[in-house]
Amino acid sequence: MTELSEVGIFDKNLKSLSTEELIIILKNMYESASYGYKVTMIHLFGIEYANKLKNKSLKNISYAATGRFSFATEISKGIKLSEFVKKND
């Protein structure tokens, strides 16, 4: 599995991230999620990276990171939720 450090210095405040970087981030979030929280992590990914996901193929990101195209819908839900919620650090 590729780590974020292999992509270069990671700063979530950057204006844009490449599709490859977004895939790595989602894959790490998805694979490290506790039992029963995988879809929650996908929603959180959509919330946290909503601005960076603009003009990106959610289906491609979803499939490459999780092996399922259907999770693109869950990313989209997170993006929509991002207008109303913010992650606590």
N, C-alpha and C positions, 0 to 999 in steps of 0.2 A: 504494500500500500504506500502511495506517495504521501509524504508529510508536507505540511505547509512550509517548513524550512527549506524544502527542496525547490519550492516555487520562487523563493526569494524572500526578501523582507516583507512581512505581512502587516498591513496597516488597514484596518477596516474603515478608516476615514478617507481612503483614496476615492477619487471621483468614480473610477470604474475598476472593475476586476475582469480579467479574461474569463471566458467560459470555462477554461481548464481549471483556473483557480477556484471558481465557484463550485465546480464538480468536486474538487478535492475537499473543500470546506464541508459541503453537504455529506459527502461520503464519510468523513471523519465524525460528523455529528450523528449520522445515522448508525454507523457501526459501533459507536461508543455509548449509544443510548441504552439505558436499563430496560429490562423486560417490561413491555407494555407502554414504552415511551418513544418508540421509533417514529410514529406519526406525529407526536407532539414535537419532536425535534425537527421534523420537516416543516411544520407550521412555524416554529421558532426561526428556522432558516429563512423562510419567506418574510417574516416580520423584520428580522435583523438586516437582511440584505435587499430589501424591497427596491431601494433606489438603484442598486447595482444590477438588478435583474431586468431592468428596462431594456427592451429590444433584444432580449436573449431568448432562446428556445427553451422553455421550461420542460418540454417533453424530452429534449436531448439531455439536459442537465439531470433530470429525474432518472432517466434510463441509465446514463453513464454512472451515476452515483449509487443507485439502489437496485438496478436491474428491472425496474418497473416503470413503464410509461405513465401508469395511472397516478403516480404520486405527483405528477405535474399539477393536478387539480388541488392537491394538498398544499403545494407551494403557492399556488394562486390564492388560496384561502388565507395563507399567512400574509401575502402581499396586501390583500384587502384589509386584514386586521391591523396592519402596520399604521393605518390612518388613525386608529383608535387606541392602540396600546404601545407601550415602550418596555423593553426588557430592563429588569432591575439588575444591576451589577453586584 
